[in-house]
């Protein structure tokens, strides 16, 4: 479904006319199949969020290709309504002047369904993410962090996408709320048979949610492993990450 081949990304350091080049991603290749959850793990500055923007078509790779169901992900028509995203900063990803029902309604315009069907869908989505219909009239500033991220998830699944890119989607939440959102992600994935790209610095969260992980260091793939094979990782860097959660 999602295929990444030989992707590289460069940025100019110090402005448009600067000569220094930062090589952010180096020869990244992997795939993610239907219904699969792939974790992309790395420390801050490793390039994982840059990779997320490329997967969403927000930015274009300098080299290589990213294909979604055979089409280039830069083709807006190929991803519209079929790839969604949930970001770390749930407050800035929602219009502060929109009520919850308007936030969720935004992507539903792509489905071209009638007014009553939209209203019914909003109630259904709120129920699926563990919120009742009274939340329809609330504004983002009236929500807790966990509630706001649940609304973000409702919006992300509104078009019933095949893939959701989750970029540090739980890192701003308290520990107990993180577990609730991870459990919600599990149930939504099963309900809609979606694939996830779960971008995180938290290998423990990835192990809880994902089928396999791709570990990135300094813009390169350090190691890939199935979750059940994590204890057998070979690289020193991957072993260090594992020791951090076991101590």
Secondary structure, DSSP 8 states (H G I E B T S, - for coil): -EEEEEEEEEEETTSTT---EEEEEEEEEEEE-TT-EEEEE--TTSSHHHHHHHHTTSS--SEEEEEETTEETTSHHHHTTTEEEEES-TTTTS-TTSBHHHHHHHHHGGG---HHHHHHHHHHHHHHTT--GGGGG-BGGGS-HHHHHHHHHHHHHTT--SEEEEESTTTTS-HHHHHHHHHHHHHHHHHHT-EEEEEES-HHHHHHH-SEEEEEETTEEEEEEEGGGGGG--SHHHHHHHHHHH-
